[in-house]
């Protein structure tokens, strides 16, 4: 009786898995579809859903260079809260219109030391809002005569910081978990032999 690798199916997807050595043995007898641990890892990464905060951040970053317009909520111009409103709207999350209302819409507040990309940061007695774009930076519509831009969080911003909110807490948790998985080595694949 010829020796053949028995590949293990993974759930309803019906993916057949085998190690490269098992595939070489099985290739003599049959031609199964083979996935390595690296293949599984790549498929997981490609199928990971995009969190809402990443969609909102991409929207806001895409608007860099758009003029500040007081009360603006369109491509003709944005004010600070109008930009946040439209960014999260593009991600499927509804926010109230003003910075003060946006801050008040969330019970859980985020401390300066715990800021993550996608968090809304509020300054100057809730008179201004921006979105964390990466550690130490935010994207925002600053003031009349300026444009939407990304800028470093200065000491002055730290001193005028009121608080922050996280409109997509589940997305942030999932993304953190995804980043840990991405850094992990590819899984080893089990094989069985007849």
DRENVOVO-913896 format. One record per atom (N, C-alpha, C): x, y, z. Coordinates in steps of 0.05 Angstrom, whole numbers, padded with zeros to 5 digits, always signed. Each point is the difference from the previous one (the first is absolute). Layout:
! DRENVOVO-913896
XYZ
...
***
This chain:
! DRENVOVO-913896
+00017-00024+00000
-00017+00024+00000
+00018+00025+00000
-00006+00018-00018
+00016+00024-00001
-00005+00018+00023
+00022+00014+00009
-00004+00018+00022
-00010+00027-00011
-00019+00011+00013
-00011+00026-00009
-00004+00018+00025
+00003+00025-00004
-00005+00019+00022
-00029+00004+00002
-00010+00001+00024
-00028+00007+00004
+00000+00029+00010
-00013+00016-00015
-00001+00029+00007
-00024+00004+00017
+00002+00019+00018
-00021+00006+00019
-00017+00023-00011
-00026-00003+00000
-00018+00021-00009
-00004+00020+00022
-00004+00025-00007
-00004+00021+00020
-00028+00011-00003
-00019-00011+00014
-00027+00011+00002
-00015-00001-00026
-00020+00018-00002
-00018+00001-00023
+00015+00009-00025
+00022+00013+00002
+00015+00010-00023
+00011-00023-00016
+00004-00023+00012
+00009-00024-00013
+00029+00003-00010
+00016+00016+00013
+00028+00003-00008
+00015-00025+00008
+00017-00010-00017
+00016-00024+00006
+00028+00009+00007
+00010-00010+00023
+00025+00009+00010
+00020-00023+00001
+00024+00005-00007
+00021-00021+00002
+00027+00014+00001
+00020-00013+00013
+00026+00012+00000
+00013-00005-00027
+00022+00015-00006
+00013-00003-00026
+00010-00029-00004
+00010-00013+00021
+00010-00028-00002
-00024-00018-00007
-00022+00004+00014
-00023-00017-00005
-00011+00005-00028
+00002+00025-00010
-00009+00006-00027
+00016-00015-00020
+00027-00001+00004
+00017-00015-00019
-00008-00029-00002
-00006-00012+00024
-00008-00028+00000
-00027-00004-00014
-00018+00018+00006
-00027-00002-00011
-00001+00006-00030
+00019+00016-00009
+00000+00008-00028
+00003-00024-00018
+00013-00021+00010
+00003-00025-00016
-00027-00013-00005
-00018+00001+00020
-00025-00014-00001
-00024+00017-00009
+00001+00026+00008
-00022+00018-00006
+00010+00028+00000
-00016+00019-00006
+00008+00028-00001
-00018+00017+00018
+00004-00002+00026
-00017+00016+00018
+00009+00029+00000
-00019+00018+00007
+00007+00028+00003
+00014+00002+00027
+00023+00012+00001
+00017+00000+00024
+00003+00029+00009
-00003+00004+00026
+00005+00026+00012
+00020-00004+00022
+00021+00017+00000
+00020-00001+00021
-00009+00019+00022
+00014-00001+00022
-00005+00019+00022
+00001+00029-00009
+00020+00006-00017
+00003+00027-00010
-00024+00007-00018
-00011-00019-00015
-00024+00005-00016
-00023+00007+00018
-00004-00015+00021
-00022+00004+00019
+00003+00028+00012
+00024+00007+00008
+00005+00027+00012
-00007+00022-00020
+00008-00003-00025
-00005+00020-00021
-00031+00003-00004
-00014-00023-00001
-00029+00001-00005
-00013+00014+00024
+00008-00006+00024
-00011+00013+00023
+00004+00030-00001
+00024+00009-00008
+00006+00028-00002
-00016+00014-00021
-00003-00013-00023
-00015+00011-00023
-00030+00002+00006
-00010-00018+00017
-00029-00001+00005
-00007+00016+00026
+00020+00011+00013
-00007+00016+00024
-00016+00024-00007
-00023+00004+00014
-00017+00023-00007
+00014+00026+00007
-00005+00021-00015
+00011+00026+00005
-00017+00013+00022
+00012+00007+00023
-00015+00012+00022
-00010+00028-00009
-00022+00008+00012
-00012+00026-00006
+00019+00023+00004
+00016-00001+00021
+00018+00022+00006
+00020+00004-00023
+00008-00022-00013
+00019+00002-00023
-00013+00013-00024
-00026-00006-00004
-00015+00013-00022
-00003+00030+00006
-00007+00007+00025
-00003+00028+00007
+00027+00015-00002
+00021-00013+00008
+00026+00013-00001
+00009+00004-00030
-00005-00020-00016
+00007+00003-00029
-00016+00023-00012
-00025+00003+00007
-00017+00022-00010
+00012+00026+00008
+00006+00003+00026
+00011+00026+00010
+00027+00006-00013
+00017-00019-00002
+00027+00004-00012
-00003+00008-00029
-00020-00011-00014
-00004+00006-00028
-00009+00029-00004
-00010+00012+00021
-00010+00028-00002
+00021+00020+00006
+00025-00008+00005
+00022+00019+00005
+00002+00019-00023
+00003+00026+00007
+00001+00020-00021
-00027+00014-00005
-00022-00012+00009
-00026+00011-00003
-00002+00025+00019
-00011+00022-00010
-00002+00024+00017
-00017-00004+00025
+00008+00014+00021
-00017+00002+00024
-00023+00019-00007
-00025-00009+00005
-00023+00017-00003
-00017-00004+00025
-00005+00023+00013
-00016-00002+00025
-00028-00012-00007
-00008-00020+00014
-00025-00014-00005
+00001-00019-00023
+00023-00003-00012
+00003-00017-00024
+00000-00030+00005
-00015-00014-00017
-00002-00029+00002
+00002-00013-00027
+00013+00013-00019
+00001-00011-00027
+00028+00004-00012
+00004-00010-00024
+00026+00002-00014
+00007+00029-00006
-00019+00018+00001
+00006+00029-00003
+00015+00011+00024
-00003-00013+00023
+00014+00009+00024
-00012-00013+00025
+00016-00003+00020
-00008-00012+00025
+00009+00017+00023
-00016-00001+00021
+00010+00010+00026
+00008-00025+00015
+00011+00003+00024
+00011-00023+00014
-00020-00022+00005
-00023+00006+00011
-00020-00021+00006
-00014-00010-00025
-00002+00017-00021
-00012-00008-00025
+00017-00022-00014
+00027+00003+00003
+00018-00020-00011
-00003-00027+00014
-00002+00001+00027
-00004-00024+00015
-00027-00013-00005
-00020+00017-00003
-00027-00010-00006
+00000-00016-00026
+00011+00012-00021
+00000-00013-00026
+00019-00024-00001
+00022+00001+00013
+00019-00022+00001
-00012-00025+00012
-00013+00003+00023
-00012-00023+00012
-00026-00008-00014
-00014+00019-00012
-00023-00007-00016
+00008-00019-00023
+00023+00006-00013
+00010-00017-00021
+00006-00028+00010
+00005-00003+00026
+00006-00026+00012
-00025-00013+00011
-00023+00013-00002
-00025-00012+00010
-00006+00006+00029
+00013+00020+00011
-00005+00008+00028
-00010+00028+00001
-00023+00004+00012
-00012+00027+00002
+00011+00015+00024
+00007+00025-00005
+00009+00018+00021
-00018+00024+00000
-00003+00013+00023
-00014+00026+00001
+00016+00021-00015
-00011+00024-00004
+00013+00020-00017
+00023+00015+00013
-00002+00009+00025
+00021+00017+00011
+00020-00015+00017
+00023+00012+00004
+00021-00012+00017
-00011-00007+00028
-00013+00018+00012
-00011-00004+00027
-00019-00024+00000
-00018-00001-00020
-00019-00023-00002
+00014-00026-00005
+00021+00001-00017
+00015-00024-00006
+00014-00011+00025
+00011+00017+00016
+00013-00008+00025
-00021-00012+00019
-00023+00013+00002
-00021-00009+00018
-00014-00025-00009
+00003-00008-00025
-00015-00023-00010
+00012-00027+00010
+00023+00001+00012
+00013-00025+00010
+00005+00002+00030
-00008-00021+00014
+00004-00001+00029
+00029-00004+00007
+00013-00018-00015
+00028-00007+00006
+00019+00021-00012
+00016+00011+00017
+00020+00020-00009
+00028-00013+00000
+00016+00009-00018
+00027-00011-00004
+00021+00019+00010
+00018-00009+00016
+00022+00017+00010
+00021+00005-00021
+00015+00022+00003
+00021+00007-00018
+00020-00023-00005
+00007-00014+00021
+00020-00022-00003
-00011-00024-00014
-00026-00002-00004
-00013-00023-00012
-00010+00005-00028
+00007+00022-00012
-00010+00007-00027
+00008-00020-00021
-00019-00006-00018
+00005-00018-00022
-00010+00013-00026
+00011-00008-00023
-00010+00011-00025
-00031-00003-00002
-00013+00020-00010
-00029+00000-00002
-00014+00013+00023
+00014+00004+00023
-00012+00013+00023
-00005+00029-00007
-00022+00011+00010
-00005+00029-00003
+00011+00014+00025
+00016+00020-00004
+00013+00015+00022
-00011+00028+00001
-00006+00009+00024
-00014+00026+00004
+00018+00019+00016
-00001+00025-00008
+00017+00021+00011
-00015+00025+00006
+00013+00018+00015
-00010+00027+00005
-00029+00001+00009
-00006-00013+00022
-00027+00001+00011
-00021-00012-00019
+00008-00020-00015
-00017-00014-00020
-00006+00018-00024
+00017+00020-00005
-00004+00017-00023
+00014-00011-00025
+00015-00021+00002
+00014-00011-00023
+00003-00030+00002
-00002-00014-00023
+00003-00029-00001
+00017-00008-00024
+00016-00021+00004
+00016-00011-00021
-00001-00031+00003
+00013-00014-00018
+00001-00029+00001
+00029-00009+00000
+00006-00018+00019
+00027-00011+00001
+00006-00015-00026
+00022+00006-00013
+00007-00013-00025
+00021-00021+00003
+00018+00005+00019
+00021-00018+00007
+00011+00010+00027
+00016-00016+00014
+00009+00009+00026
+00014+00028-00001
-00011+00019+00015
+00011+00027+00002
-00010+00019-00021
-00019-00008-00017
-00010+00017-00022
-00030-00001-00001
-00012+00021-00012
-00028+00001-00005
-00006+00013-00027
-00023-00007-00012
-00009+00013-00024
-00024+00017+00009
-00002+00025-00010
-00021+00018+00009
-00003+00023-00019
-00022+00014+00003
-00005+00025-00015
+00005+00023+00021
+00023+00012-00001
+00009+00018+00022
-00017+00025+00004
-00001+00018-00019
-00014+00026+00004
-00003+00014-00027
-00015+00022+00001
-00003+00016-00025
+00027+00008-00012
+00001-00001-00026
+00025+00007-00014
+00019-00023-00002
-00006-00023+00011
+00017-00024-00001
-00014-00022-00015
+00013-00023-00002
-00011-00023-00014
+00001-00025+00018
-00015-00020-00007
+00001-00026+00014
+00029-00010-00003
+00012-00008+00023
+00027-00010-00001
+00006-00018+00024
+00022-00014-00003
+00010-00017+00022
+00022+00016+00014
-00001+00000+00026
+00021+00014+00014
+00007-00014+00026
+00024+00005+00009
+00011-00012+00024
-00015+00012+00024
-00006-00017+00020
-00012+00009+00024
+00021+00015+00017
-00003+00026+00002
+00020+00016+00014
-00005+00001+00030
+00019+00012+00014
-00003+00004+00029
-00025+00017+00006
-00004+00020-00018
-00024+00017+00004
-00025-00017-00003
-00001-00018-00019
-00023-00018-00003
-00004-00016+00026
+00022-00010+00010
-00002-00017+00025
-00012+00016+00023
+00008+00025+00002
-00010+00018+00021
-00029+00007-00003
-00009+00002-00025
-00029+00007-00005
-00018-00024-00004
+00012-00024+00003
-00015-00026-00003
-00022-00002+00021
-00025-00006-00009
-00023-00004+00017
-00004-00029+00005
+00001-00016-00022
-00004-00028+00001
-00003-00012-00028
-00005-00025-00001
-00003-00013-00026
-00022-00022+00002
-00011-00007-00023
-00019-00022-00002
+00008-00019-00022
-00010-00024+00001
+00007-00021-00019
-00026-00009-00013
-00007+00011-00024
-00025-00008-00013
-00002-00029-00009
+00023-00013-00003
+00001-00028-00009
+00016-00018+00019
-00009-00003+00025
+00016-00015+00019
+00004-00030-00008
-00020-00012-00012
+00003-00028-00008
+00020-00002-00023
-00001+00018-00018
+00020+00000-00022
+00028+00003+00009
+00004+00017+00020
+00027+00004+00012
+00010-00026+00013
-00018-00013+00015
+00007-00025+00013
+00007-00021-00021
-00017-00003-00020
+00005-00020-00021
+00026+00006-00015
+00005+00026-00006
+00024+00007-00014
+00025-00006+00016
-00001+00005+00027
+00022-00007+00017
+00006-00030+00000
-00022-00015+00001
+00003-00029-00001
+00011-00009-00027
-00009+00012-00022
+00009-00006-00027
+00031+00006-00002
+00008+00022+00011
+00029+00007-00002
+00017-00020+00015
-00010-00010+00023
+00015-00021+00015
+00001-00026-00017
-00022-00007-00013
+00000-00024-00017
+00019+00003-00023
+00000+00024-00012
+00018+00005-00023
+00029-00003+00007
+00007+00007+00025
+00028-00003+00009
+00007-00028+00007
-00020-00017+00006
+00005-00028+00008
+00010-00016-00024
+00016-00021+00005
+00009-00017-00022
-00024-00015-00013
+00003-00008-00024
-00021-00015-00014
-00004-00026+00014
-00025-00010+00001
-00006-00025+00014
+00012-00024-00015
+00009-00019+00016
+00009-00025-00013
-00024-00016-00008
+00002-00015-00021
-00023-00014-00011
+00002-00030+00007
-00021-00011+00011
+00000-00029+00006
-00003-00017-00025
+00012-00024+00000
-00003-00018-00022
-00006-00028+00011
-00012-00016-00015
-00005-00028+00007
+00008-00017-00023
+00009-00024+00005
+00010-00018-00022
-00015-00027+00003
-00009-00011-00022
-00012-00027+00000
+00021-00021-00002
***
